[in-house]
Amino acid sequence: MKVLSGQTLFDIAVQYCGCADAAFGLAVLNGLNLTDDLEAGQELQIPGVLKSDIATYYANKGLNPATASNEPVESVERVFFEELSIEFS
């Protein structure tokens, strides 16, 4: 399969194998690390389907997850507005 822009090994694992656990086998099969950046158009071998119902759903809906965004973030919302300080004794 060919990698699309913004896809990670986890995206591809869910799309083609049906679960994120398959990312480990995908990495080994293709000589990659889990956190490697993938290039659009890069060819990868797929290890096999683990959960066919999920992989079939993605295929039938034409879903192509791509969670690695190269777009700059304009603003960041903060969960905590106060500085947190933890001291250990």
matplotlib code that plots the C-alpha trace (Angstrom):
import matplotlib.pyplot as plt

x = [0.0, 1.1, 1.2, -1.0, 0.1, -0.1, -0.4, 1.4, 2.0, -0.9, -3.3, -2.3, -2.5, -6.1, -7.1, -5.7, -5.4, -8.3, -6.4, -3.5, -1.7, -0.8, 1.5, 4.2, 4.2, 3.9, 7.0, 9.0, 7.9, 9.0, 12.1, 10.7, 10.4, 7.0, 7.7, 9.2, 7.8, 6.3, 6.5, 3.5, 3.8, 6.1, 5.3, 4.6, 3.9, 0.8, 1.3, -2.3, -5.8, -6.4, -9.9, -11.6, -14.8, -12.9, -10.7, -13.8, -15.6, -12.7, -12.6, -16.3, -16.5, -13.3, -11.7, -8.1, -7.0, -4.1, -3.4, 0.1, -0.4, 2.4, 0.2, 1.4, -0.8, -2.1, -3.2, -3.1, -5.9, -4.6, -6.3, -4.6, -4.2, -2.2, 1.3, 1.3, 4.1, 4.6, 7.2, 8.4, 9.8]
y = [0.0, 3.6, 6.0, 9.1, 12.5, 12.7, 9.0, 7.2, 3.5, 3.5, 5.0, 2.4, -0.4, 0.5, 1.1, -2.1, -4.5, -3.4, -2.5, -0.3, -3.3, -4.2, -1.2, -3.2, -5.9, -3.3, -1.6, -4.8, -6.0, -2.7, -2.1, 1.0, 2.3, 3.1, 6.8, 7.1, 9.8, 8.3, 10.0, 10.3, 7.7, 5.5, 1.8, -0.4, -4.1, -5.0, -7.9, -9.1, -8.4, -8.9, -7.5, -7.9, -6.1, -2.9, -3.1, -3.8, -0.8, 1.5, 0.1, 0.3, 3.9, 5.0, 6.2, 7.0, 8.2, 10.7, 11.9, 13.3, 16.9, 19.0, 22.1, 24.7, 25.3, 28.8, 28.8, 26.3, 26.0, 25.3, 23.0, 24.6, 28.3, 28.3, 27.0, 23.6, 22.8, 19.4, 18.9, 15.4, 14.8]
z = [0.0, -0.5, 2.5, 2.3, 3.5, 7.3, 8.0, 10.8, 11.3, 13.8, 11.2, 8.6, 11.2, 12.1, 8.5, 6.9, 9.9, 12.0, 15.2, 16.4, 17.9, 14.3, 14.2, 15.9, 13.2, 10.5, 11.8, 12.0, 8.5, 7.0, 9.0, 10.7, 14.2, 15.6, 15.7, 12.3, 10.0, 6.9, 3.5, 1.2, -1.5, 0.5, -0.1, 2.9, 3.2, 5.3, 7.8, 7.7, 9.1, 12.8, 13.1, 9.7, 10.8, 11.5, 8.4, 6.3, 7.8, 6.9, 3.4, 2.8, 4.0, 2.2, 5.4, 5.3, 8.8, 8.8, 12.3, 11.8, 10.8, 9.5, 9.7, 12.3, 15.3, 15.5, 19.1, 22.0, 24.6, 28.1, 30.5, 33.5, 33.8, 37.0, 37.4, 39.1, 41.5, 43.1, 45.8, 46.9, 50.3]

ax = plt.figure().add_subplot(projection="3d")
ax.plot(x, y, z, "-o")
ax.set_aspect("equal")
plt.show()
